[in-house]
Amino acid sequence: QSIIRFMATENFIGIMTGTSADSLDGCIVSFDKEFQLHESMSIDISENYKSLIENSIKKGFKDISESNELYKAEIALNNKSVELINNLLINSNLNKSEISGVGFSGQTVFHTYQKSYQIGNPQTIADNSKIDVISDFRNFDIKNGGMGAPLIPKFHQYLFGSENSKKIVFNIGGIANGTYLDNKKIMLASDVGPGNCLMDLVAKKKLDSNFDLKGETASKGKIIESLLKMLHASCVHLDYPRADDKQDYYKILNINFDEHQTEDILRTLAEFTADKIYEFFNNCGNPEEVIFHGGGINNNFLMNLIEEKLKVQIKTSDFKIPAKFVESAAFAYLAFLRKGKVFSAKL
């Protein structure tokens, strides 16, 4: 990325690992005059990081004090976050004194409307990077009357809101969420259903892979009508706005994986994900402009399904910012707005 500097510019680092837990994304951005992306980078956390998280959640552990696996995952996340910060600074030729703060998302272990818990120690990261860290955004939002998720609609509004336009910005991560913008106003922001989480679960169980690459396996399958009907029936009580927990979606996928072909299961789950995105789109009056970001955009089969259902030409966020780094930039923006708790670095 090219570096554009302004006098007295406030630069922020954003660090994000989403519900898919597949990588650690970071960027250096500024918001003073207009949005500027100065540097971006993505690194792996550890080979078994995702399995450590998933195994602990499946066992019902909700704190690092209860789970040695969560403790190991947190240590890995702390260390890699500091490494990512240092690498971003090296690549951008910026020094620590030129960074106003680090927006750190943490890795969500469980989430309710009353409390949210993430691993990753912001104070440790602040002390080791020597830069103040702003974090615990979800509990901050809950304490201020929100649901703690989704958190990025404010950034969607800042980056994509414009006069005389109606649009939806969808983020397809482990969970999919959407922000409906009418001019520069957020009309509705909500989680809308599973993004990649169910498809990734099946890919791990049956393909020994973290995901179905480009949706190639799903593209060979047929819809299992009984499974699709069951999935939709399990969600009829859900309304907008809401904050979803992927564990709730895991619970409804209560099938014997040996009863069906893997490609048929993945085909059905892709249909379900696309259906839930269409439902939100339809609820918002079918606006003509739809923008996507998040890991789901790499699933070509899923994106083709979505485009067929929405009947509009969809695009990614790349005209403003590479789709992979929207969420990390969003947490930098929340840090800029001080929408979280500040952990001051001990110098």
Long-range contacts (C-beta under 8 A, 24 or more apart in sequence): 1-37, 1-38, 1-39, 1-40, 1-92, 3-38, 3-39, 3-92, 3-93, 3-94, 4-36, 4-38, 6-30, 6-32, 6-33, 6-36, 8-32, 10-100, 10-336, 11-38, 11-94, 11-98, 11-99, 11-100, 12-99, 12-100, 12-101, 12-102, 12-103, 12-332, 12-333, 12-335, 12-336, 13-85, 13-88, 13-99, 13-101, 13-102, 13-103, 13-131, 13-332, 14-102, 14-103, 14-327, 14-328, 14-329, 14-330, 14-331, 14-332, 14-333, 14-335, 15-81, 15-84, 15-85, 15-102, 15-103, 15-104, 15-105, 15-328, 15-331, 16-105, 16-327, 16-328, 16-330, 16-331, 17-45, 17-77, 17-105, 17-107, 18-105, 18-173, 18-174, 18-294, 18-295, 18-327, 19-108, 19-173, 19-174, 19-175, 19-195, 19-197, 19-246, 20-50, 20-173, 20-174, 20-196, 20-197, 20-200, 20-210, 20-211, 20-295, 21-45, 21-49, 21-50, 21-53, 21-54, 21-107, 21-174, 22-50, 22-210, 22-211, 22-295, 24-77, 24-80, 24-81, 24-84, 25-324, 25-325, 25-327, 25-328, 26-84, 26-85, 26-88, 26-328, 27-88, 27-325, 27-328, 27-329, 27-332, 28-88, 28-89, 28-92, 28-94, 28-99, 28-332, 29-329, 29-332, 29-333, 31-158, 31-333, 31-336, 35-158, 35-159, 35-320, 35-321, 35-329, 37-321, 37-322, 37-325, 37-329, 38-92, 38-94, 39-88, 39-91, 39-92, 39-94, 40-88, 40-322, 40-324, 40-325, 40-328, 41-84, 41-87, 41-88, 41-91, 42-324, 42-325, 43-80, 43-83, 43-84, 43-87, 45-76, 45-77, 45-80, 46-76, 46-80, 49-73, 49-76, 49-77, 50-210, 52-76, 53-107, 53-109, 53-119, 56-109, 57-109, 57-110, 57-247, 61-109, 62-109, 62-110, 62-117, 63-109, 63-117, 64-119, 70-109, 70-119, 73-107, 73-119, 74-119, 74-120, 74-121, 77-106, 77-107, 77-119, 77-120, 78-120, 78-121, 78-124, 78-125, 78-128, 81-120, 81-125, 81-129, 82-125, 82-128, 82-129, 85-125, 85-129, 85-131, 86-129, 96-129, 96-130, 96-131, 99-131, 100-132, 100-335, 100-336, 101-131, 101-132, 101-133, 101-134, 101-335, 101-336, 101-342, 102-126, 102-129, 102-131, 102-132, 102-133, 102-134, 102-335, 103-133, 103-134, 103-135, 103-137, 103-331, 103-332, 103-333, 103-334, 103-335, 103-336, 103-340, 104-133, 104-134, 104-135, 104-331, 105-135, 105-137, 105-327, 105-328, 105-331, 106-135, 106-136, 108-138, 110-245, 110-247, 111-138, 111-148, 111-149, 111-243, 111-245, 112-245, 113-142, 113-147, 113-148, 113-243, 114-142, 115-139, 115-142, 116-142, 116-148, 116-149, 122-341, 122-343, 123-343, 125-343, 126-343, 126-344, 126-345, 126-346, 127-345, 127-346, 129-345, 130-345, 130-347, 131-345, 132-342, 132-343, 132-344, 132-345, 133-342, 133-343, 133-345, 134-334, 134-335, 134-338, 134-339, 134-340, 134-341, 134-342, 134-343, 135-340, 135-341, 135-343, 136-340, 136-341, 137-331, 137-334, 137-339, 137-340, 139-341, 140-339, 140-340, 140-341, 141-339, 147-241, 147-242, 147-243, 148-243, 149-175, 149-177, 149-191, 149-243, 149-244, 150-177, 150-179, 150-189, 150-190, 150-191, 150-243, 151-330, 151-331, 151-334, 151-339, 152-177, 152-179, 152-326, 152-327, 152-330, 153-177, 153-179, 153-186, 153-189, 154-186, 154-330, 154-333, 154-334, 154-337, 154-339, 155-326, 155-329, 155-330, 155-333, 155-334, 156-181, 156-186, 156-189, 156-330, 157-181, 157-184, 157-185, 157-186, 158-333, 159-317, 159-320, 159-321, 159-326, 160-291, 160-317, 160-320, 161-185, 165-289, 166-285, 166-287, 166-288, 166-289, 167-287, 167-288, 167-289, 167-290, 167-291, 168-280, 168-281, 168-284, 168-287, 168-289, 168-290, 168-291, 169-290, 169-291, 169-292, 169-293, 169-317, 170-277, 170-280, 170-290, 170-291, 170-292, 170-293, 170-294, 171-195, 171-292, 171-293, 171-294, 171-326, 171-327, 172-196, 172-273, 172-277, 172-292, 172-293, 172-294, 172-295, 172-296, 172-297, 172-302, 173-294, 173-295, 173-296, 173-327, 174-200, 174-246, 175-244, 175-246, 176-273, 176-276, 176-277, 176-294, 176-296, 178-277, 178-280, 178-281, 178-284, 180-280, 180-284, 180-287, 187-284, 188-240, 188-241, 188-283, 188-284, 189-241, 190-240, 190-241, 190-242, 190-243, 190-280, 191-241, 191-242, 191-243, 191-244, 192-240, 192-276, 192-277, 192-279, 192-280, 193-235, 193-244, 193-249, 193-272, 193-273, 193-275, 193-276, 193-277, 193-279, 193-280, 194-244, 194-246, 194-249, 194-269, 194-272, 194-273, 194-276, 195-273, 195-294, 195-295, 195-296, 196-273, 196-295, 196-296, 196-299, 197-246, 197-249, 197-250, 198-249, 198-250, 198-253, 198-269, 198-272, 198-273, 199-266, 199-269, 199-270, 199-273, 199-299, 199-302, 201-250, 201-253, 202-253, 202-257, 202-262, 202-265, 202-266, 202-269, 203-266, 205-257, 206-257, 206-262, 206-265, 207-262, 211-295, 211-299, 212-266, 212-299, 214-298, 214-299, 214-300, 214-301, 215-266, 215-270, 215-299, 215-300, 215-301, 215-302, 216-301, 217-262, 217-263, 217-266, 218-263, 218-266, 218-267, 218-269, 218-270, 218-299, 218-301, 218-302, 219-267, 219-301, 220-263, 220-267, 221-261, 221-262, 221-263, 221-264, 221-265, 221-266, 221-267, 221-268, 222-263, 222-264, 222-267, 223-264, 223-267, 223-268, 223-271, 224-260, 224-264, 224-265, 224-267, 224-268, 227-255, 227-260, 227-265, 227-268, 228-268, 228-271, 228-272, 231-268, 231-269, 231-272, 232-272, 232-275, 235-276, 240-280, 240-283, 270-299, 270-301, 270-302, 270-305, 271-305, 273-302, 274-302, 274-305, 274-306, 274-309, 275-309, 277-306, 277-309, 277-310, 278-306, 278-309, 278-310, 281-310, 286-310, 286-312, 288-312, 290-314, 290-315, 291-315, 291-316, 291-317, 292-316, 292-317, 292-323, 293-317, 293-323, 293-324, 293-326, 293-327, 294-323, 294-326, 294-327, 295-324, 297-323
